[in-house]
Amino acid sequence: MDDVEEPLAGGNASDAVVRVGSTVRKPWTSATPAVHHVMRHVREAGVDVPAVLGRDEQGRQVLEMVPGRIAMDSPPLTRDELARVGRLVRSVHDATQDLATDRRAAWDVLLPAPAAADAGADLVCHNDLAPWNLVVGARWVFIDWDGAGPSTRLWDLAYAAQSFTINDSRADPTDAAADLAAFVEGYGADQTLRDALPATLGRRAAAMHEMLRSAHATGRQPWGSMFTSGHGDHWLAATRYAQSNEETWRVALHGR
């Protein structure tokens, strides 16, 4: 029956997310109106994102359920596929570069870019473009836009590139660097971005670790519990991996 609610697994910070027929229902927050505006704008620009279908009788968001599997739970992406993801990230960024941001909006940005603390934001970003938020199948679609908000192209790209290509600290750095190069080439990064990325990869991973550590210290959930359930260790290792191999990333991105 179309009204049967099926809990959806996955996601670390989303409670009470369910599937109802061909839709997803999730809590409505103070950030939702601004987020839905971004999603509609990106979709109207020609980028495939879940359709925004309104609000149900329980006050929840109603979004299109995109069929497919999550990239994180799928076989490793090939370098051609990583380039495809890079192109998708670029299309998301380009779609929001002309979107006026309302700084009065109740954005729920988890990790604001350092340069965006005042007037430095140059885009409205998804802010979690990662394998756990990419549906692959007949369509390749980024989901879970609830953390969208003002940020910078560099900060968002660094997180996406890190999460898709150098997130496994056990991987051979040379292989990871080739993956990173494929992703960034797909994105079409200019020289300025390529120059800034190697150091920013480590800073973005370090910011994630620090957010989790701080949340644990202050009791902020669900991030505090995530810190002790393996995420803290993961992001510490990812930070050290990204920083200790910075020169390898630089050579891969510049071909020398």
Secondary structure, DSSP 8 states (H G I E B T S, - for coil): -TT-EEE----SS--S-EEETTEEEE---TTHHHHHHHHHHHHHTT-----EEEE-TTS-EEEE---SEEGGGSS---HHHHHHHHHHHHHHHHHHTT----TTS----SS--GGGTTT---EEE-S--SGGGEEESSS-EE---TT-EEE-HHHHHHHHHHHHHS--TTS-HHHHHHHHHHHHHHHT--HHHHHHHHHHHHHHHHHHHHHHHHHHHHT-TTHHHHIIIIIHHHHHHHHHHHHHTHHHHHHHHHT-
